[in-house]
């Protein structure tokens, strides 16, 4: 959040597009609220494992729940709609290992109860594969379990392609009817506290690759894929190293081209 004013000051806003920010504590929220051009969306963060909670937010899982309840009060006091809850390390943790499904459902139950106590609609529940442990079968299992626990909630996924299963996990989720995904241009991103040996391989699922996959499956996204590829190539130029996107390097297939015999 240190350079939020510079980032948002450089954005050429388009009508109908929301420009949101991510904060990990109340100070970050206050800074975002004071920055012109930031569209504030009420979100909270919950953890499934103690070590990652301490590394990422310097508090225990229980303490984080208490803080997030205070955030909801803060949003309500400032007229900000409570929209999303992110459950981090929802598939596994590089520090604490396997994350039982019950640990995920524990946090879901907490936010269900919180919403009921505050008499507010339950927000979107986003399962975050923060360190890249998800696989397609577990994606289906966890999406199904959360949906069974709270059928009215919209389920989303925040996936990383750390170990090469990002696209497979998106595909599995699409088959479950999920239509909300966090992605990043050229596969940028990743958590600095994730304990990866190679942080360059810990990026988010690549936006243009997923849009291309949807196109191939006949799923309309409304996204200009050619412009997205140009943005990915520009990001690579700015970063100054090869980025993980596939389509940006291979290009789109030329349909109808004459084959060589």
RASUL-V604722 format. One record per helix or strand. SS is the DSSP state (H for helix, E for strand). FROM is the first residue (numbers start at 0). LEN is the number of residues. If there is no record, write none. Layout:
BEGIN
ss->SS from->FROM len->LEN
ss->SS from->FROM len->LEN
END
This chain:
BEGIN
ss->H from->3 len->6
ss->H from->25 len->8
ss->E from->41 len->6
ss->H from->49 len->8
ss->H from->60 len->17
ss->E from->81 len->7
ss->E from->91 len->2
ss->E from->96 len->2
ss->H from->100 len->18
ss->E from->123 len->5
ss->H from->135 len->14
ss->E from->154 len->4
ss->E from->159 len->1
ss->H from->165 len->10
ss->E from->180 len->2
ss->E from->183 len->1
ss->H from->184 len->3
ss->H from->198 len->3
ss->E from->203 len->1
ss->E from->205 len->1
ss->H from->206 len->10
ss->H from->224 len->15
ss->H from->246 len->4
END
